Amino acid sequence: MTDMARDLGAGGVVDSKMIDVTVVLLDDGPSSTGVVPVEIFHYAGVLWNDLNGRAVEPAFRVKTVSIDGRPVVSPQGFEIKPEGAIADVDQTDIVIVMTSGLELDVHLLENSALLPWLRKHYAAGAHLVGICMGAAYLAEAGLLDGRLATTHWALSDDFARRYPKVNWRTDLFVTEDSRLLCSGGLYASIDLSLYLVEKICGHEVAVQTAKALLLPMPRKHQTGYAMLPLSPSHGDERVRSVETFLQGNFKDDVSTETLARQAGLGARTLARRFKAATGRHPAAYLQAVRIETAKAMLERDSAPVQSVSSAVGYDDVSFFRNLFKRSTGMTPAEYRSHFAPLSVRGHPTEANVR
């Protein structure tokens, strides 16, 4: 089948024909970004049914390949032996490119044979998937120009410089645009794989697969995971003085006129220079400081959300919750459940597991 969409019935449920998934393994990449998709697609329609005494209904046929058919080795020394080389693949419905190492220029050169191969299979109708840094191969092949894509939040500036024609949305875990899919960090391979299972097999099979493997359903946003720098490096000392002032007085509502006096500038001049230096207007910068402070508070203790809201300058807790969710993709309570210590989140003890 050259176009996977032709075999999707109403509601996104696949027909009796199995979907061919090819996972491209790369040297120096975390093994999980290749192995996790293999396992999720292999178990979709299988493990849940097997655990419940039902006939298995595999929806995917998964094959692993490397550039030349030789084993690949992860930075931790794990060796993975593929079933073949990329040249052995005549047709496939889905191509998944795992991530390679951080020395991107080196790896793009080493794996340059992958680029025309990706263009060939995309032209033939395949869906292409880039896991984390694997998105670079789709971008380097020119396939992401003008399209939506994501990668790990820490790579956002580098990828934006390398591939300025791509609409990078590194606040998202998963993106899809014209049969081109990308995921955020390493374990966003889970989110993307389950996203495709749901898209192809339907929600019920995706939920069953997630439950059988004890996985969460796909997440939407990675902004809550980012250690976001408040501003890039710059040399405007007057703006720096205002940044320092805001970071020390974030609880207060400070007017632009007050900040301008602090910097010894006119209000309009400050606003223009502040935006040029930091990428934000002063009010947006203050909001970012407050959200980062709230995140730190939620990570370390069990103070009520109302207290956190007040501590960072928001007396209206509903407004704070909405703002926090817009900024991070999670409510304050959800953020705490992800990142607070076990002593705050709660954990099983002998008394409550008997």
C-alpha atoms as a printed R data frame, in Angstrom:
    type eleno elety resid chain resno       x       y      z
1   ATOM     1    CA   MET     A     1   0.000   0.000  0.000
2   ATOM     2    CA   THR     A     2   1.470   3.332 -1.013
3   ATOM     3    CA   ASP     A     3  -0.904   5.580  0.928
4   ATOM     4    CA   MET     A     4  -1.791   4.557  4.437
5   ATOM     5    CA   ALA     A     5  -4.843   6.787  4.430
6   ATOM     6    CA   ARG     A     6  -6.509   4.587  1.814
7   ATOM     7    CA   ASP     A     7  -6.641   1.761  4.335
8   ATOM     8    CA   LEU     A     8  -8.196   3.822  7.122
9   ATOM     9    CA   GLY     A     9 -11.897   3.340  7.546
10  ATOM    10    CA   ALA     A    10 -14.374   5.684  9.210
11  ATOM    11    CA   GLY     A    11 -13.180   6.916 12.573
12  ATOM    12    CA   GLY     A    12  -9.569   6.128 11.760
13  ATOM    13    CA   VAL     A    13  -9.829   2.354 12.234
14  ATOM    14    CA   VAL     A    14  -7.539   0.276 10.098
15  ATOM    15    CA   ASP     A    15  -8.915  -2.468  7.861
16  ATOM    16    CA   SER     A    16  -7.644  -6.050  7.703
17  ATOM    17    CA   LYS     A    17  -4.430  -5.109  5.892
18  ATOM    18    CA   MET     A    18  -1.470  -4.734  8.240
19  ATOM    19    CA   ILE     A    19   0.482  -1.490  8.303
20  ATOM    20    CA   ASP     A    20   4.198  -1.766  7.537
21  ATOM    21    CA   VAL     A    21   6.371   0.201  9.980
22  ATOM    22    CA   THR     A    22  10.094   0.628  9.314
23  ATOM    23    CA   VAL     A    23  12.214   1.854 12.220
24  ATOM    24    CA   VAL     A    24  15.556   3.355 11.159
25  ATOM    25    CA   LEU     A    25  18.252   2.722 13.785
26  ATOM    26    CA   LEU     A    26  21.156   5.159 14.016
27  ATOM    27    CA   ASP     A    27  24.536   4.951 15.708
28  ATOM    28    CA   ASP     A    28  25.154   6.952 18.881
29  ATOM    29    CA   GLY     A    29  21.447   7.425 19.575
30  ATOM    30    CA   PRO     A    30  19.650   6.434 22.794
31  ATOM    31    CA   SER     A    31  18.392   2.916 22.147
32  ATOM    32    CA   SER     A    32  14.951   3.658 23.606
33  ATOM    33    CA   THR     A    33  14.074   5.950 20.689
34  ATOM    34    CA   GLY     A    34  14.295   2.960 18.363
35  ATOM    35    CA   VAL     A    35  13.183   0.155 20.674
36  ATOM    36    CA   VAL     A    36  10.139   1.854 22.229
37  ATOM    37    CA   PRO     A    37   8.292   2.387 18.915
38  ATOM    38    CA   VAL     A    38   9.094  -1.192 17.891
39  ATOM    39    CA   GLU     A    39   7.532  -2.541 21.075
40  ATOM    40    CA   ILE     A    40   4.457  -0.302 21.080
41  ATOM    41    CA   PHE     A    41   3.556  -1.092 17.465
42  ATOM    42    CA   HIS     A    42   4.324  -4.779 17.990
43  ATOM    43    CA   TYR     A    43   2.006  -5.017 21.002
44  ATOM    44    CA   ALA     A    44  -0.868  -2.907 19.604
45  ATOM    45    CA   GLY     A    45  -3.867  -5.202 19.272
46  ATOM    46    CA   VAL     A    46  -1.819  -8.046 20.730
47  ATOM    47    CA   LEU     A    47  -0.828  -7.785 24.397
48  ATOM    48    CA   TRP     A    48  -4.165  -6.551 25.766
49  ATOM    49    CA   ASN     A    49  -6.022  -9.297 23.910
50  ATOM    50    CA   ASP     A    50  -3.514 -11.909 25.039
51  ATOM    51    CA   LEU     A    51  -3.808 -10.821 28.677
52  ATOM    52    CA   ASN     A    52  -7.596 -11.064 28.454
53  ATOM    53    CA   GLY     A    53  -7.737 -14.433 26.694
54  ATOM    54    CA   ARG     A    54  -8.852 -12.994 23.372
55  ATOM    55    CA   ALA     A    55  -7.590 -13.671 19.873
56  ATOM    56    CA   VAL     A    56  -4.723 -11.327 19.049
57  ATOM    57    CA   GLU     A    57  -5.271  -8.814 16.244
58  ATOM    58    CA   PRO     A    58  -1.894  -7.324 15.270
59  ATOM    59    CA   ALA     A    59  -2.289  -4.186 13.193
60  ATOM    60    CA   PHE     A    60   1.374  -3.516 12.410
61  ATOM    61    CA   ARG     A    61   4.261  -5.379 10.835
62  ATOM    62    CA   VAL     A    62   7.476  -3.843 12.190
63  ATOM    63    CA   LYS     A    63  10.933  -4.027 10.624
64  ATOM    64    CA   THR     A    64  14.191  -2.500 11.845
65  ATOM    65    CA   VAL     A    65  16.907  -1.262  9.487
66  ATOM    66    CA   SER     A    66  20.152   0.669  9.736
67  ATOM    67    CA   ILE     A    67  21.873   2.710  7.050
68  ATOM    68    CA   ASP     A    68  24.060  -0.216  5.928
69  ATOM    69    CA   GLY     A    69  22.447  -3.181  7.679
70  ATOM    70    CA   ARG     A    70  25.132  -3.334 10.372
71  ATOM    71    CA   PRO     A    71  24.387  -3.198 14.116
72  ATOM    72    CA   VAL     A    72  24.203   0.227 15.745
73  ATOM    73    CA   VAL     A    73  25.605   1.066 19.163
74  ATOM    74    CA   SER     A    74  24.107   3.460 21.707
75  ATOM    75    CA   PRO     A    75  26.202   5.847 23.839
76  ATOM    76    CA   GLN     A    76  25.685   3.400 26.711
77  ATOM    77    CA   GLY     A    77  27.170   0.540 24.687
78  ATOM    78    CA   PHE     A    78  23.928  -1.245 23.809
79  ATOM    79    CA   GLU     A    79  24.209  -2.936 20.421
80  ATOM    80    CA   ILE     A    80  21.071  -3.363 18.335
81  ATOM    81    CA   LYS     A    81  21.135  -5.657 15.332
82  ATOM    82    CA   PRO     A    82  18.716  -4.566 12.574
83  ATOM    83    CA   GLU     A    83  16.892  -6.872 10.220
84  ATOM    84    CA   GLY     A    84  18.383  -5.196  7.173
85  ATOM    85    CA   ALA     A    85  19.582  -2.006  5.497
86  ATOM    86    CA   ILE     A    86  17.511   0.913  4.267
87  ATOM    87    CA   ALA     A    87  18.228  -0.218  0.696
88  ATOM    88    CA   ASP     A    88  16.346  -3.463  1.430
89  ATOM    89    CA   VAL     A    89  13.049  -1.597  1.948
90  ATOM    90    CA   ASP     A    90  11.033  -1.437 -1.258
91  ATOM    91    CA   GLN     A    91   7.812  -0.139  0.288
92  ATOM    92    CA   THR     A    92   6.607   0.874  3.730
93  ATOM    93    CA   ASP     A    93   3.693   2.809  5.197
94  ATOM    94    CA   ILE     A    94   5.460   4.426  8.146
95  ATOM    95    CA   VAL     A    95   9.140   5.347  8.554
96  ATOM    96    CA   ILE     A    96  10.372   6.160 12.049
97  ATOM    97    CA   VAL     A    97  13.808   7.774 12.381
98  ATOM    98    CA   MET     A    98  15.257   7.405 15.871
99  ATOM    99    CA   THR     A    99  17.442  10.136 17.332
100 ATOM   100    CA   SER     A   100  21.192  10.235 16.825
101 ATOM   101    CA   GLY     A   101  23.877  11.846 18.996
102 ATOM   102    CA   LEU     A   102  24.203  15.523 19.843
103 ATOM   103    CA   GLU     A   103  27.034  16.104 17.340
104 ATOM   104    CA   LEU     A   104  24.466  16.740 14.640
105 ATOM   105    CA   ASP     A   105  26.822  17.934 11.891
106 ATOM   106    CA   VAL     A   106  28.868  14.737 12.210
107 ATOM   107    CA   HIS     A   107  25.835  12.471 12.200
108 ATOM   108    CA   LEU     A   108  24.110  14.220  9.306
109 ATOM   109    CA   LEU     A   109  27.238  13.583  7.251
110 ATOM   110    CA   GLU     A   110  27.569   9.960  8.395
111 ATOM   111    CA   ASN     A   111  23.904   9.274  7.651
112 ATOM   112    CA   SER     A   112  23.618  11.341  4.467
113 ATOM   113    CA   ALA     A   113  22.354   8.298  2.515
114 ATOM   114    CA   LEU     A   114  19.193   8.511  4.603
115 ATOM   115    CA   LEU     A   115  18.098  11.822  3.070
116 ATOM   116    CA   PRO     A   116  17.297  10.723 -0.521
117 ATOM   117    CA   TRP     A   117  15.804   7.502  0.907
118 ATOM   118    CA   LEU     A   118  13.397   9.551  3.055
119 ATOM   119    CA   ARG     A   119  12.431  11.721  0.095
120 ATOM   120    CA   LYS     A   120  11.772   8.595 -1.979
121 ATOM   121    CA   HIS     A   121   9.448   6.980  0.546
122 ATOM   122    CA   TYR     A   122   7.645  10.228  1.293
123 ATOM   123    CA   ALA     A   123   6.991  10.661 -2.427
124 ATOM   124    CA   ALA     A   124   5.635   7.103 -2.459
125 ATOM   125    CA   GLY     A   125   3.060   8.015  0.213
126 ATOM   126    CA   ALA     A   126   4.712   6.934  3.457
127 ATOM   127    CA   HIS     A   127   4.238   8.753  6.739
128 ATOM   128    CA   LEU     A   128   7.628   9.906  8.057
129 ATOM   129    CA   VAL     A   129   8.355  10.265 11.767
130 ATOM   130    CA   GLY     A   130  11.327  11.983 13.433
131 ATOM   131    CA   ILE     A   131  11.919  11.148 17.094
132 ATOM   132    CA   CYS     A   132  13.575  14.013 19.010
133 ATOM   133    CA   MET     A   133  16.720  14.853 16.968
134 ATOM   134    CA   GLY     A   134  15.446  12.508 14.277
135 ATOM   135    CA   ALA     A   135  13.399  15.499 13.106
136 ATOM   136    CA   ALA     A   136  16.670  16.970 11.811
137 ATOM   137    CA   TYR     A   137  16.830  14.315  9.089
138 ATOM   138    CA   LEU     A   138  13.348  15.234  7.860
139 ATOM   139    CA   ALA     A   139  14.339  18.900  7.928
140 ATOM   140    CA   GLU     A   140  17.709  18.302  6.269
141 ATOM   141    CA   ALA     A   141  15.891  16.433  3.480
142 ATOM   142    CA   GLY     A   142  13.860  19.597  2.890
143 ATOM   143    CA   LEU     A   143  10.592  17.886  3.753
144 ATOM   144    CA   LEU     A   144   9.658  20.105  6.711
145 ATOM   145    CA   ASP     A   145   9.991  23.470  4.942
146 ATOM   146    CA   GLY     A   146   6.823  25.466  5.591
147 ATOM   147    CA   ARG     A   147   5.454  22.763  7.838
148 ATOM   148    CA   LEU     A   148   4.793  22.245 11.529
149 ATOM   149    CA   ALA     A   149   7.406  20.292 13.492
150 ATOM   150    CA   THR     A   150   8.813  19.779 16.973
151 ATOM   151    CA   THR     A   151  11.913  18.454 18.692
152 ATOM   152    CA   HIS     A   152  13.367  18.556 22.205
153 ATOM   153    CA   TRP     A   153  12.770  21.967 23.806
154 ATOM   154    CA   ALA     A   154  16.517  22.400 24.502
155 ATOM   155    CA   LEU     A   155  17.252  22.198 20.757
156 ATOM   156    CA   SER     A   156  14.703  24.810 19.729
157 ATOM   157    CA   ASP     A   157  17.111  27.704 19.138
158 ATOM   158    CA   ASP     A   158  19.656  25.573 17.258
159 ATOM   159    CA   PHE     A   159  17.026  23.982 15.028
160 ATOM   160    CA   ALA     A   160  15.379  27.353 14.358
161 ATOM   161    CA   ARG     A   161  18.747  28.692 13.129
162 ATOM   162    CA   ARG     A   162  19.524  25.604 11.057
163 ATOM   163    CA   TYR     A   163  16.083  25.256  9.507
164 ATOM   164    CA   PRO     A   164  14.412  28.696  9.514
165 ATOM   165    CA   LYS     A   165  11.762  27.663  6.986
166 ATOM   166    CA   VAL     A   166  10.279  25.113  9.424
167 ATOM   167    CA   ASN     A   167   7.452  26.141 11.747
168 ATOM   168    CA   TRP     A   168   9.033  24.810 14.954
169 ATOM   169    CA   ARG     A   169   6.591  24.280 17.839
170 ATOM   170    CA   THR     A   170   8.839  22.894 20.550
171 ATOM   171    CA   ASP     A   171   6.114  23.490 23.135
172 ATOM   172    CA   LEU     A   172   4.389  20.396 21.701
173 ATOM   173    CA   PHE     A   173   5.190  16.735 22.286
174 ATOM   174    CA   VAL     A   174   3.800  15.596 18.926
175 ATOM   175    CA   THR     A   175   3.205  17.398 15.631
176 ATOM   176    CA   GLU     A   176   1.679  16.171 12.381
177 ATOM   177    CA   ASP     A   177   1.626  18.027  9.088
178 ATOM   178    CA   SER     A   178   1.152  16.457  5.653
179 ATOM   179    CA   ARG     A   179   2.255  12.926  6.643
180 ATOM   180    CA   LEU     A   180   5.260  14.306  8.527
181 ATOM   181    CA   LEU     A   181   5.288  13.681 12.273
182 ATOM   182    CA   CYS     A   182   7.779  14.726 14.941
183 ATOM   183    CA   SER     A   183   8.113  14.178 18.661
184 ATOM   184    CA   GLY     A   184   9.831  16.115 21.441
185 ATOM   185    CA   GLY     A   185  12.345  14.431 23.744
186 ATOM   186    CA   LEU     A   186  13.529  10.840 23.879
187 ATOM   187    CA   TYR     A   187  10.536   9.370 25.648
188 ATOM   188    CA   ALA     A   188   8.120  11.404 23.572
189 ATOM   189    CA   SER     A   189   8.595   8.387 21.280
190 ATOM   190    CA   ILE     A   190   5.945   6.834 23.546
191 ATOM   191    CA   ASP     A   191   3.537   9.702 22.901
192 ATOM   192    CA   LEU     A   192   4.082   9.668 19.159
193 ATOM   193    CA   SER     A   193   3.773   5.882 18.843
194 ATOM   194    CA   LEU     A   194   0.517   5.807 20.807
195 ATOM   195    CA   TYR     A   195  -0.706   8.820 18.839
196 ATOM   196    CA   LEU     A   196  -0.271   6.833 15.623
197 ATOM   197    CA   VAL     A   197  -1.857   3.719 17.137
198 ATOM   198    CA   GLU     A   198  -4.897   5.828 18.040
199 ATOM   199    CA   LYS     A   199  -4.963   7.523 14.635
200 ATOM   200    CA   ILE     A   200  -4.785   4.220 12.761
201 ATOM   201    CA   CYS     A   201  -6.521   1.712 15.042
202 ATOM   202    CA   GLY     A   202  -8.869   3.928 17.020
203 ATOM   203    CA   HIS     A   203  -9.033   5.182 20.598
204 ATOM   204    CA   GLU     A   204 -10.020   1.866 22.171
205 ATOM   205    CA   VAL     A   205  -7.007  -0.029 20.841
206 ATOM   206    CA   ALA     A   206  -4.679   2.823 21.841
207 ATOM   207    CA   VAL     A   207  -6.054   2.842 25.394
208 ATOM   208    CA   GLN     A   208  -5.783  -0.938 25.600
209 ATOM   209    CA   THR     A   209  -2.188  -0.797 24.386
210 ATOM   210    CA   ALA     A   210  -1.328   1.913 26.908
211 ATOM   211    CA   LYS     A   211  -2.985  -0.013 29.744
212 ATOM   212    CA   ALA     A   212  -1.280  -3.282 28.830
213 ATOM   213    CA   LEU     A   213   2.132  -1.585 28.772
214 ATOM   214    CA   LEU     A   214   1.354   0.666 31.801
215 ATOM   215    CA   LEU     A   215   1.895   3.826 29.754
216 ATOM   216    CA   PRO     A   216   0.113   7.194 29.847
217 ATOM   217    CA   MET     A   217  -1.848   8.271 26.803
218 ATOM   218    CA   PRO     A   218  -0.093  10.836 24.576
219 ATOM   219    CA   ARG     A   219   0.807  14.147 26.203
220 ATOM   220    CA   LYS     A   220   0.296  17.405 24.323
221 ATOM   221    CA   HIS     A   221   2.782  19.930 25.688
222 ATOM   222    CA   GLN     A   222   6.450  19.779 26.660
223 ATOM   223    CA   THR     A   223   6.621  23.363 27.909
224 ATOM   224    CA   GLY     A   224   6.108  22.180 31.477
225 ATOM   225    CA   TYR     A   225   9.317  20.151 31.193
226 ATOM   226    CA   ALA     A   226  11.465  22.961 29.856
227 ATOM   227    CA   MET     A   227  14.018  24.868 31.895
228 ATOM   228    CA   LEU     A   228  13.260  27.988 29.926
229 ATOM   229    CA   PRO     A   229  15.882  30.748 30.059
230 ATOM   230    CA   LEU     A   230  14.137  34.030 30.692
231 ATOM   231    CA   SER     A   231  16.144  35.767 27.997
232 ATOM   232    CA   PRO     A   232  18.989  35.049 25.592
233 ATOM   233    CA   SER     A   233  22.444  36.445 26.257
234 ATOM   234    CA   HIS     A   234  22.666  40.130 25.431
235 ATOM   235    CA   GLY     A   235  24.841  43.148 26.194
236 ATOM   236    CA   ASP     A   236  22.283  45.827 27.044
237 ATOM   237    CA   GLU     A   237  23.231  46.705 30.616
238 ATOM   238    CA   ARG     A   238  20.227  48.946 31.211
239 ATOM   239    CA   VAL     A   239  17.891  46.156 30.205
240 ATOM   240    CA   ARG     A   240  19.842  43.802 32.452
241 ATOM   241    CA   SER     A   241  19.247  46.134 35.383
242 ATOM   242    CA   VAL     A   242  15.511  45.995 34.706
243 ATOM   243    CA   GLU     A   243  15.600  42.200 34.440
244 ATOM   244    CA   THR     A   244  17.360  42.024 37.811
245 ATOM   245    CA   PHE     A   245  14.781  44.381 39.301
246 ATOM   246    CA   LEU     A   246  11.858  42.302 37.990
247 ATOM   247    CA   GLN     A   247  13.400  39.068 39.234
248 ATOM   248    CA   GLY     A   248  13.710  40.562 42.717
249 ATOM   249    CA   ASN     A   249  10.281  42.229 42.770
250 ATOM   250    CA   PHE     A   250   8.171  39.806 40.741
251 ATOM   251    CA   LYS     A   251   5.333  39.759 43.271
252 ATOM   252    CA   ASP     A   252   4.609  43.450 42.692
253 ATOM   253    CA   ASP     A   253   2.721  44.960 39.787
254 ATOM   254    CA   VAL     A   254   5.286  47.333 38.304
255 ATOM   255    CA   SER     A   255   4.423  49.913 35.642
256 ATOM   256    CA   THR     A   256   6.532  50.469 32.557
257 ATOM   257    CA   GLU     A   257   7.117  54.025 33.766
258 ATOM   258    CA   THR     A   258   8.618  52.710 37.027
259 ATOM   259    CA   LEU     A   259  10.872  50.352 35.091
260 ATOM   260    CA   ALA     A   260  11.884  53.164 32.765
261 ATOM   261    CA   ARG     A   261  12.933  55.318 35.700
262 ATOM   262    CA   GLN     A   262  14.878  52.328 37.058
263 ATOM   263    CA   ALA     A   263  16.771  52.125 33.763
264 ATOM   264    CA   GLY     A   264  17.095  55.872 33.223
265 ATOM   265    CA   LEU     A   265  15.249  55.644 29.914
266 ATOM   266    CA   GLY     A   266  11.985  56.815 28.440
267 ATOM   267    CA   ALA     A   267   9.112  54.324 28.634
268 ATOM   268    CA   ARG     A   268   8.930  53.788 24.860
269 ATOM   269    CA   THR     A   269  12.697  53.458 24.551
270 ATOM   270    CA   LEU     A   270  12.785  50.898 27.348
271 ATOM   271    CA   ALA     A   271   9.945  48.890 25.822
272 ATOM   272    CA   ARG     A   272  11.707  48.815 22.454
273 ATOM   273    CA   ARG     A   273  15.136  47.922 23.877
274 ATOM   274    CA   PHE     A   274  13.725  45.375 26.309
275 ATOM   275    CA   LYS     A   275  11.898  43.526 23.523
276 ATOM   276    CA   ALA     A   276  14.969  43.619 21.283
277 ATOM   277    CA   ALA     A   277  17.223  42.244 24.023
278 ATOM   278    CA   THR     A   278  14.972  39.654 25.676
279 ATOM   279    CA   GLY     A   279  12.398  38.760 23.040
280 ATOM   280    CA   ARG     A   280   9.605  39.803 25.406
281 ATOM   281    CA   HIS     A   281   7.865  42.953 26.512
282 ATOM   282    CA   PRO     A   282   8.411  43.780 30.222
283 ATOM   283    CA   ALA     A   283   4.936  42.570 31.227
284 ATOM   284    CA   ALA     A   284   5.434  39.225 29.485
285 ATOM   285    CA   TYR     A   285   8.870  38.926 31.093
286 ATOM   286    CA   LEU     A   286   7.351  39.517 34.546
287 ATOM   287    CA   GLN     A   287   4.737  36.852 33.814
288 ATOM   288    CA   ALA     A   288   7.471  34.390 32.804
289 ATOM   289    CA   VAL     A   289   9.383  35.095 36.032
290 ATOM   290    CA   ARG     A   290   6.241  34.427 38.046
291 ATOM   291    CA   ILE     A   291   5.485  31.162 36.264
292 ATOM   292    CA   GLU     A   292   9.073  29.907 36.656
293 ATOM   293    CA   THR     A   293   8.934  30.796 40.366
294 ATOM   294    CA   ALA     A   294   5.620  28.986 40.754
295 ATOM   295    CA   LYS     A   295   7.061  25.914 39.034
296 ATOM   296    CA   ALA     A   296   9.956  25.883 41.489
297 ATOM   297    CA   MET     A   297   7.559  26.154 44.444
298 ATOM   298    CA   LEU     A   298   5.354  23.346 43.148
299 ATOM   299    CA   GLU     A   299   8.426  21.150 42.660
300 ATOM   300    CA   ARG     A   300   9.642  21.439 46.246
301 ATOM   301    CA   ASP     A   301   6.703  21.508 48.676
302 ATOM   302    CA   SER     A   302   3.005  20.883 49.219
303 ATOM   303    CA   ALA     A   303   1.842  24.466 49.770
304 ATOM   304    CA   PRO     A   304  -1.742  24.961 48.543
305 ATOM   305    CA   VAL     A   305  -2.075  26.269 45.007
306 ATOM   306    CA   GLN     A   306  -3.800  29.365 46.435
307 ATOM   307    CA   SER     A   307  -0.661  30.083 48.483
308 ATOM   308    CA   VAL     A   308   1.583  29.603 45.459
309 ATOM   309    CA   SER     A   309  -0.645  31.905 43.430
310 ATOM   310    CA   SER     A   310  -0.467  34.646 46.044
311 ATOM   311    CA   ALA     A   311   3.274  34.188 46.538
312 ATOM   312    CA   VAL     A   312   3.970  34.945 42.876
313 ATOM   313    CA   GLY     A   313   1.660  37.949 42.662
314 ATOM   314    CA   TYR     A   314  -1.742  36.570 41.615
315 ATOM   315    CA   ASP     A   315  -4.571  36.984 44.134
316 ATOM   316    CA   ASP     A   316  -7.066  35.430 41.715
317 ATOM   317    CA   VAL     A   317  -6.227  31.717 41.869
318 ATOM   318    CA   SER     A   318  -8.498  30.865 38.908
319 ATOM   319    CA   PHE     A   319  -6.625  33.369 36.745
320 ATOM   320    CA   PHE     A   320  -3.329  31.874 37.943
321 ATOM   321    CA   ARG     A   321  -4.437  28.310 37.133
322 ATOM   322    CA   ASN     A   322  -5.490  29.303 33.622
323 ATOM   323    CA   LEU     A   323  -2.283  31.259 33.026
324 ATOM   324    CA   PHE     A   324  -0.137  28.427 34.376
325 ATOM   325    CA   LYS     A   325  -1.853  25.901 32.113
326 ATOM   326    CA   ARG     A   326  -1.441  28.144 29.054
327 ATOM   327    CA   SER     A   327   2.253  28.476 29.843
328 ATOM   328    CA   THR     A   328   3.071  24.853 30.722
329 ATOM   329    CA   GLY     A   329   0.298  22.706 29.267
330 ATOM   330    CA   MET     A   330  -0.547  21.466 32.780
331 ATOM   331    CA   THR     A   331  -2.558  22.686 35.732
332 ATOM   332    CA   PRO     A   332  -0.527  23.492 38.866
333 ATOM   333    CA   ALA     A   333  -1.753  20.254 40.459
334 ATOM   334    CA   GLU     A   334  -0.752  18.211 37.406
335 ATOM   335    CA   TYR     A   335   2.655  19.873 37.357
336 ATOM   336    CA   ARG     A   336   3.194  19.022 41.032
337 ATOM   337    CA   SER     A   337   2.145  15.397 40.441
338 ATOM   338    CA   HIS     A   338   4.829  15.138 37.743
339 ATOM   339    CA   PHE     A   339   7.744  16.909 39.389
340 ATOM   340    CA   ALA     A   340   7.369  17.184 43.162
341 ATOM   341    CA   PRO     A   341   9.343  14.832 45.475
342 ATOM   342    CA   LEU     A   342   7.715  11.565 46.482
343 ATOM   343    CA   SER     A   343   7.234  12.984 49.965
344 ATOM   344    CA   VAL     A   344   4.962  15.624 48.408
345 ATOM   345    CA   ARG     A   345   3.274  13.500 45.717
346 ATOM   346    CA   GLY     A   346   2.686  10.592 48.071
347 ATOM   347    CA   HIS     A   347   4.095   7.110 47.613
348 ATOM   348    CA   PRO     A   348   3.188   3.542 48.572
349 ATOM   349    CA   THR     A   349   4.093   2.412 52.079
350 ATOM   350    CA   GLU     A   350   3.747  -0.920 53.810
351 ATOM   351    CA   ALA     A   351   0.653   0.385 55.545
352 ATOM   352    CA   ASN     A   352  -1.252   1.403 52.396
353 ATOM   353    CA   VAL     A   353  -0.313  -1.384 50.013
354 ATOM   354    CA   ARG     A   354  -1.440  -4.295 52.191
